[in-house]
């Protein structure tokens, strides 16, 4: 560029940055809340990015060639929304609706806005999710789009960031750029590392990244850094920008006590005077180059595995077989696992489709985040690990629901029935945890044919879809021609004289069947329901059972008593007219140790003999 | 040492290491399961540690001067138990009960054993917990004990490790030593970094640690490394030991497919031949030096804050005031927060007792782990952050229950009623999540005087104790002389003509009171219960209400419908005789956005007017 062109470019960057600062202040003052100073520190960085490096078509957010911009520091949403206005995507009028009831411009960004990939606001999530998008970009879409993640310095303390740093290096994600806004001040004072940009750089480099330290308010340095970062060179890049919180306004710059505070009207007036913006302008963002997604193989019908009624097969094995079958039918299916694929059987998929399987190692936050990133790129991700270890990623699952992400999670080794490994490996809270996720689907199959069909349906189901699988081999109960669906159940035994209904799922359904036989030999007939769809529950079948079988249920689950299958059954009745049923919940009441599955289920009070006891005790009362 | 002494020392180390290997194999073969090869790779490291550096009194596990040995790679439990046998703490007979039902020697270590500090088995937790213990050692106990953490290489992918690395440096925890067993092989093949010990070293150094790379089977190098690590020099130390999985047995060494597999009887025989141990011996561990805990100020009676009935005070503020009062009364009370102490009001404690407050920054896994570590050293830790962000640490909370840790967690900013910040900051699943933790206590106060008393009781209560606090200021409801307790409730309104009972807690209790007034003006009398103790519930009061007020409840909560207050009320009745009550649950049914607290509660269906509607609808049916 000539000197004139350079000056003109710098002028443009300056104008945009000032406008972004002014708009961050105006919108938060109008809202009476929000984070203007956190927005102002990153304004110069975003100005250069937006003007000169971001390739995005605001008229076509679905363009696969679009870059991805993720505000991991989601509280800087005023800056993001100001950028949307500057790009011409929203009006100033809408910008002024920030944080108002019904506005698309929420306190932290959500995909209510078509240009927002994922909800942020819980710190330390943007980069791991960015890894997922970058994996899709480099290995599946094979398109050159960049993933730009704006990071705050406080959130670098989150361990999940370092899962992302590690994985991005391992997978050579040179399409991923982290922009670290080191403004020194956290919510309540100085961050741990303050302005020690060298420390951030050293850490990123030790994890294998390029890391460039710059003055986050010097356009030359910003521009150089972005130019470097935009050139793929085999490694991801972190731009470590030393910035000033509240930059541009004298009474805000680097001052404590201003985090998350909007300016008063008077302060706003003073601030705008200092910022001295030119009139509000539009700064069009360059559209991405045209590019084609790779030609995909045709989708084929799914050829699910079929299991023989004479066999015993673990549902976790059926998960693996079915996932592989899905992979053969649909090229968008992607497999992810947390270094336990020989236990979850995701390895079946990994061996068959290595180009679509991404090992996530022992890093469950990154595992779920990668699935969310894949969902951003419209893949159909299936992520698996031990059910107990999804608790490591609960905040990511919670945020994925806010992101309206479509991800499938498979948790194996559920319950005390895993046996000798003991409680650290046992999931006893996962049904409660996953039921309590907005819009989730929760499945707990008892049989491999059932599992296979449900796995296929998981692929077609939106939202967070969770399947709980069992370690132990269990007898095949159903013919592969039997039909199963989300929201369904199976009545395995029923008669006109059912005294009550036993509801089980997964491993306890088998205990329920043993109990049925024992009761039958005692001339007691009961209904037995396999409630393989824990959420949504098969209300119709349960209501009928209540009506026809004494309005009494024994619900048995390999899970703590709170929030699981028992509560799911009860919930069918709480919002309705008519007498509430009698419900006895059999669940795990004490902390298990080691032992055989049979010993542990007996001790937990969820074995066949306990079910029989509970039924008999109930029937005496009636 | 003389050459003879050196040779003799090496011989001792060798003898012990071989015995540990033999016993790891014998115990797992007897169990038919377990992780012998993962145990064998660390045998030389543990042999040197145990013989020459560990200072521990097995006869007096409560000795405050004891070192702490944490097996973060908990699956190497056979090695740990073999060490206990070698130290003379358990018999060979007990060693052979590994993984059997009723044995103290579970698949992964738990504090059922008096020499185990915390349960491990969910990877990546030992080091963050070790940070907590080390903080106690350096800053509170002021005793020179060491914290030795045996780490696996696979688990270095866990982000939580890097929260620990970061914090250990920040707090200069030179009493903390990580021993990294780099045996290259994870559960299903090579780990991400394989034998790249330089990479681990670089990362640790970038995070500020001393890091020494050694051959994990060379006694000279092991001994030197431990000698260095044991000298405090201002920084924590990581010993990066290149090892061989299955070391010592030719058909196991560095072979894939042996993770988590026990040897058959024949293989055991062959292996023992190769290992060629001398007869089983006892290797006494050196006791720690005598040392005194610092003289503590006397405990004083707690002088709780008192709030005036004319005021409006947020329960989160009362938490902060009460914690400060607790800190003044009891020198064992420790404060921890996740960089939001100006929001949680932990800052009140932090300002008053800076020597007992440890900022954990934006790292919630480390926040909870530090509390667990403090619990190991018999402190009374209170850890706070936004309630929503405790989901980040759910695996640590789950494991803390298995550890039988005593920790107090305070989650602020619960529910849609936080307002404009939006859903990323709103806890809507925390009651379900915390109810589903073994042995937990869950409290949700509606009033500051109530909060203060409950905070005091949290300090005296064992297990995982969780309090949910509200962002908004709410009217003081109770006189400070009113009594509240865990397991209690308050009947605010009752009469002989109560048509039904409204149950609320926290913010919705205030909505319930408004509803009561509206209903009263419509000549409808209802009972109103403040269920501030969500777990355990006040069964007596609820049973009486069922009996006296139409066996009908409207339960209203600022929480998703699953697993929270409504289910807690229902649970009082499920295991009992007698007709189940009619229960209508009012809870948040749709994903909230931004808005004022009033707008959001209205939209969520949990405001006073919705309660009135629900009551009227119910009464029409009766």
HADDOCK unambig.tbl for C-alpha pairs under 7 A between the chains (distance, minus, plus):
assign (segid A and resid 99 and name CA) (segid B and resid 420 and name CA) 5.40 0.50 0.50
assign (segid A and resid 99 and name CA) (segid B and resid 594 and name CA) 5.16 0.50 0.50
assign (segid A and resid 99 and name CA) (segid B and resid 595 and name CA) 6.05 0.50 0.50
assign (segid A and resid 100 and name CA) (segid B and resid 594 and name CA) 5.96 0.50 0.50
assign (segid A and resid 100 and name CA) (segid B and resid 595 and name CA) 4.96 0.50 0.50
assign (segid A and resid 101 and name CA) (segid B and resid 594 and name CA) 5.37 0.50 0.50
assign (segid A and resid 101 and name CA) (segid B and resid 595 and name CA) 3.88 0.50 0.50
assign (segid A and resid 101 and name CA) (segid B and resid 596 and name CA) 6.93 0.50 0.50
assign (segid A and resid 101 and name CA) (segid B and resid 599 and name CA) 6.98 0.50 0.50
assign (segid A and resid 106 and name CA) (segid B and resid 422 and name CA) 6.31 0.50 0.50
assign (segid A and resid 106 and name CA) (segid B and resid 593 and name CA) 6.20 0.50 0.50
assign (segid A and resid 106 and name CA) (segid B and resid 594 and name CA) 5.20 0.50 0.50
assign (segid A and resid 107 and name CA) (segid B and resid 420 and name CA) 5.82 0.50 0.50
assign (segid A and resid 107 and name CA) (segid B and resid 421 and name CA) 4.43 0.50 0.50
assign (segid A and resid 107 and name CA) (segid B and resid 422 and name CA) 5.40 0.50 0.50
assign (segid A and resid 107 and name CA) (segid B and resid 594 and name CA) 6.13 0.50 0.50
assign (segid A and resid 108 and name CA) (segid B and resid 421 and name CA) 6.58 0.50 0.50
assign (segid A and resid 108 and name CA) (segid B and resid 422 and name CA) 6.49 0.50 0.50
assign (segid A and resid 120 and name CA) (segid B and resid 424 and name CA) 6.86 0.50 0.50
assign (segid A and resid 121 and name CA) (segid B and resid 424 and name CA) 5.32 0.50 0.50
assign (segid A and resid 121 and name CA) (segid B and resid 425 and name CA) 6.93 0.50 0.50
assign (segid A and resid 122 and name CA) (segid B and resid 424 and name CA) 5.92 0.50 0.50
assign (segid A and resid 154 and name CA) (segid B and resid 362 and name CA) 6.32 0.50 0.50
assign (segid A and resid 155 and name CA) (segid B and resid 362 and name CA) 5.82 0.50 0.50
assign (segid A and resid 157 and name CA) (segid B and resid 163 and name CA) 6.12 0.50 0.50
assign (segid A and resid 157 and name CA) (segid B and resid 361 and name CA) 6.68 0.50 0.50
assign (segid A and resid 157 and name CA) (segid B and resid 362 and name CA) 5.56 0.50 0.50
assign (segid A and resid 157 and name CA) (segid B and resid 363 and name CA) 5.71 0.50 0.50
assign (segid A and resid 158 and name CA) (segid B and resid 163 and name CA) 6.39 0.50 0.50
assign (segid A and resid 158 and name CA) (segid B and resid 362 and name CA) 5.82 0.50 0.50
assign (segid A and resid 158 and name CA) (segid B and resid 363 and name CA) 4.77 0.50 0.50
assign (segid A and resid 159 and name CA) (segid B and resid 159 and name CA) 3.66 0.50 0.50
assign (segid A and resid 159 and name CA) (segid B and resid 160 and name CA) 4.84 0.50 0.50
assign (segid A and resid 159 and name CA) (segid B and resid 162 and name CA) 5.53 0.50 0.50
assign (segid A and resid 159 and name CA) (segid B and resid 163 and name CA) 5.14 0.50 0.50
assign (segid A and resid 159 and name CA) (segid B and resid 363 and name CA) 6.81 0.50 0.50
assign (segid A and resid 160 and name CA) (segid B and resid 159 and name CA) 4.84 0.50 0.50
assign (segid A and resid 162 and name CA) (segid B and resid 159 and name CA) 5.53 0.50 0.50
assign (segid A and resid 162 and name CA) (segid B and resid 162 and name CA) 6.82 0.50 0.50
assign (segid A and resid 163 and name CA) (segid B and resid 157 and name CA) 6.14 0.50 0.50
assign (segid A and resid 163 and name CA) (segid B and resid 158 and name CA) 6.41 0.50 0.50
assign (segid A and resid 163 and name CA) (segid B and resid 159 and name CA) 5.15 0.50 0.50
assign (segid A and resid 187 and name CA) (segid B and resid 339 and name CA) 6.52 0.50 0.50
assign (segid A and resid 187 and name CA) (segid B and resid 340 and name CA) 6.29 0.50 0.50
assign (segid A and resid 188 and name CA) (segid B and resid 339 and name CA) 6.46 0.50 0.50
assign (segid A and resid 188 and name CA) (segid B and resid 340 and name CA) 6.46 0.50 0.50
assign (segid A and resid 188 and name CA) (segid B and resid 342 and name CA) 6.19 0.50 0.50
assign (segid A and resid 202 and name CA) (segid B and resid 206 and name CA) 5.49 0.50 0.50
assign (segid A and resid 203 and name CA) (segid B and resid 203 and name CA) 6.63 0.50 0.50
assign (segid A and resid 203 and name CA) (segid B and resid 206 and name CA) 4.92 0.50 0.50
assign (segid A and resid 203 and name CA) (segid B and resid 207 and name CA) 6.30 0.50 0.50
assign (segid A and resid 206 and name CA) (segid B and resid 202 and name CA) 5.50 0.50 0.50
assign (segid A and resid 206 and name CA) (segid B and resid 203 and name CA) 4.93 0.50 0.50
assign (segid A and resid 206 and name CA) (segid B and resid 206 and name CA) 6.21 0.50 0.50
assign (segid A and resid 207 and name CA) (segid B and resid 203 and name CA) 6.30 0.50 0.50
assign (segid A and resid 339 and name CA) (segid B and resid 187 and name CA) 6.53 0.50 0.50
assign (segid A and resid 339 and name CA) (segid B and resid 188 and name CA) 6.51 0.50 0.50
assign (segid A and resid 340 and name CA) (segid B and resid 187 and name CA) 6.30 0.50 0.50
assign (segid A and resid 340 and name CA) (segid B and resid 188 and name CA) 6.48 0.50 0.50
assign (segid A and resid 342 and name CA) (segid B and resid 188 and name CA) 6.21 0.50 0.50
assign (segid A and resid 361 and name CA) (segid B and resid 157 and name CA) 6.67 0.50 0.50
assign (segid A and resid 362 and name CA) (segid B and resid 154 and name CA) 6.34 0.50 0.50
assign (segid A and resid 362 and name CA) (segid B and resid 155 and name CA) 5.83 0.50 0.50
assign (segid A and resid 362 and name CA) (segid B and resid 157 and name CA) 5.56 0.50 0.50
assign (segid A and resid 362 and name CA) (segid B and resid 158 and name CA) 5.81 0.50 0.50
assign (segid A and resid 363 and name CA) (segid B and resid 157 and name CA) 5.70 0.50 0.50
assign (segid A and resid 363 and name CA) (segid B and resid 158 and name CA) 4.76 0.50 0.50
assign (segid A and resid 363 and name CA) (segid B and resid 159 and name CA) 6.81 0.50 0.50
assign (segid A and resid 389 and name CA) (segid B and resid 395 and name CA) 6.89 0.50 0.50
assign (segid A and resid 391 and name CA) (segid B and resid 394 and name CA) 5.35 0.50 0.50
assign (segid A and resid 391 and name CA) (segid B and resid 395 and name CA) 4.80 0.50 0.50
assign (segid A and resid 392 and name CA) (segid B and resid 392 and name CA) 6.85 0.50 0.50
assign (segid A and resid 392 and name CA) (segid B and resid 393 and name CA) 6.63 0.50 0.50
assign (segid A and resid 392 and name CA) (segid B and resid 394 and name CA) 6.04 0.50 0.50
assign (segid A and resid 392 and name CA) (segid B and resid 395 and name CA) 4.74 0.50 0.50
assign (segid A and resid 393 and name CA) (segid B and resid 392 and name CA) 6.63 0.50 0.50
assign (segid A and resid 394 and name CA) (segid B and resid 391 and name CA) 5.33 0.50 0.50
assign (segid A and resid 394 and name CA) (segid B and resid 392 and name CA) 6.03 0.50 0.50
assign (segid A and resid 394 and name CA) (segid B and resid 394 and name CA) 6.67 0.50 0.50
assign (segid A and resid 395 and name CA) (segid B and resid 389 and name CA) 6.88 0.50 0.50
assign (segid A and resid 395 and name CA) (segid B and resid 391 and name CA) 4.79 0.50 0.50
assign (segid A and resid 395 and name CA) (segid B and resid 392 and name CA) 4.74 0.50 0.50
assign (segid A and resid 399 and name CA) (segid B and resid 424 and name CA) 6.65 0.50 0.50
assign (segid A and resid 420 and name CA) (segid B and resid 99 and name CA) 5.42 0.50 0.50
assign (segid A and resid 420 and name CA) (segid B and resid 107 and name CA) 5.84 0.50 0.50
assign (segid A and resid 421 and name CA) (segid B and resid 107 and name CA) 4.43 0.50 0.50
assign (segid A and resid 421 and name CA) (segid B and resid 108 and name CA) 6.57 0.50 0.50
assign (segid A and resid 422 and name CA) (segid B and resid 106 and name CA) 6.32 0.50 0.50
assign (segid A and resid 422 and name CA) (segid B and resid 107 and name CA) 5.41 0.50 0.50
assign (segid A and resid 422 and name CA) (segid B and resid 108 and name CA) 6.50 0.50 0.50
assign (segid A and resid 424 and name CA) (segid B and resid 120 and name CA) 6.87 0.50 0.50
assign (segid A and resid 424 and name CA) (segid B and resid 121 and name CA) 5.32 0.50 0.50
assign (segid A and resid 424 and name CA) (segid B and resid 122 and name CA) 5.91 0.50 0.50
assign (segid A and resid 424 and name CA) (segid B and resid 399 and name CA) 6.65 0.50 0.50
assign (segid A and resid 425 and name CA) (segid B and resid 121 and name CA) 6.92 0.50 0.50
assign (segid A and resid 425 and name CA) (segid B and resid 122 and name CA) 7.00 0.50 0.50
assign (segid A and resid 429 and name CA) (segid B and resid 436 and name CA) 5.91 0.50 0.50
assign (segid A and resid 432 and name CA) (segid B and resid 432 and name CA) 6.83 0.50 0.50
assign (segid A and resid 432 and name CA) (segid B and resid 563 and name CA) 6.54 0.50 0.50
assign (segid A and resid 433 and name CA) (segid B and resid 433 and name CA) 6.12 0.50 0.50
assign (segid A and resid 435 and name CA) (segid B and resid 562 and name CA) 6.50 0.50 0.50
assign (segid A and resid 436 and name CA) (segid B and resid 429 and name CA) 5.91 0.50 0.50
assign (segid A and resid 436 and name CA) (segid B and resid 560 and name CA) 6.51 0.50 0.50
assign (segid A and resid 436 and name CA) (segid B and resid 562 and name CA) 5.33 0.50 0.50
assign (segid A and resid 560 and name CA) (segid B and resid 436 and name CA) 6.52 0.50 0.50
assign (segid A and resid 562 and name CA) (segid B and resid 435 and name CA) 6.52 0.50 0.50
assign (segid A and resid 562 and name CA) (segid B and resid 436 and name CA) 5.35 0.50 0.50
assign (segid A and resid 562 and name CA) (segid B and resid 563 and name CA) 6.42 0.50 0.50
assign (segid A and resid 563 and name CA) (segid B and resid 432 and name CA) 6.57 0.50 0.50
assign (segid A and resid 563 and name CA) (segid B and resid 562 and name CA) 6.41 0.50 0.50
assign (segid A and resid 563 and name CA) (segid B and resid 563 and name CA) 4.27 0.50 0.50
assign (segid A and resid 567 and name CA) (segid B and resid 567 and name CA) 6.87 0.50 0.50
assign (segid A and resid 574 and name CA) (segid B and resid 582 and name CA) 6.87 0.50 0.50
assign (segid A and resid 574 and name CA) (segid B and resid 583 and name CA) 5.45 0.50 0.50
assign (segid A and resid 574 and name CA) (segid B and resid 584 and name CA) 5.70 0.50 0.50
assign (segid A and resid 575 and name CA) (segid B and resid 584 and name CA) 5.48 0.50 0.50
assign (segid A and resid 579 and name CA) (segid B and resid 582 and name CA) 6.93 0.50 0.50
assign (segid A and resid 580 and name CA) (segid B and resid 580 and name CA) 5.58 0.50 0.50
assign (segid A and resid 580 and name CA) (segid B and resid 581 and name CA) 6.52 0.50 0.50
assign (segid A and resid 580 and name CA) (segid B and resid 582 and name CA) 6.03 0.50 0.50
assign (segid A and resid 581 and name CA) (segid B and resid 580 and name CA) 6.51 0.50 0.50
assign (segid A and resid 582 and name CA) (segid B and resid 574 and name CA) 6.89 0.50 0.50
assign (segid A and resid 582 and name CA) (segid B and resid 579 and name CA) 6.94 0.50 0.50
assign (segid A and resid 582 and name CA) (segid B and resid 580 and name CA) 6.03 0.50 0.50
assign (segid A and resid 583 and name CA) (segid B and resid 574 and name CA) 5.46 0.50 0.50
assign (segid A and resid 584 and name CA) (segid B and resid 574 and name CA) 5.70 0.50 0.50
assign (segid A and resid 584 and name CA) (segid B and resid 575 and name CA) 5.49 0.50 0.50
assign (segid A and resid 593 and name CA) (segid B and resid 106 and name CA) 6.20 0.50 0.50
assign (segid A and resid 594 and name CA) (segid B and resid 99 and name CA) 5.16 0.50 0.50
assign (segid A and resid 594 and name CA) (segid B and resid 100 and name CA) 5.95 0.50 0.50
assign (segid A and resid 594 and name CA) (segid B and resid 101 and name CA) 5.38 0.50 0.50
assign (segid A and resid 594 and name CA) (segid B and resid 106 and name CA) 5.19 0.50 0.50
assign (segid A and resid 594 and name CA) (segid B and resid 107 and name CA) 6.13 0.50 0.50
assign (segid A and resid 595 and name CA) (segid B and resid 99 and name CA) 6.07 0.50 0.50
assign (segid A and resid 595 and name CA) (segid B and resid 100 and name CA) 4.97 0.50 0.50
assign (segid A and resid 595 and name CA) (segid B and resid 101 and name CA) 3.89 0.50 0.50
assign (segid A and resid 596 and name CA) (segid B and resid 101 and name CA) 6.93 0.50 0.50
assign (segid A and resid 599 and name CA) (segid B and resid 101 and name CA) 7.00 0.50 0.50
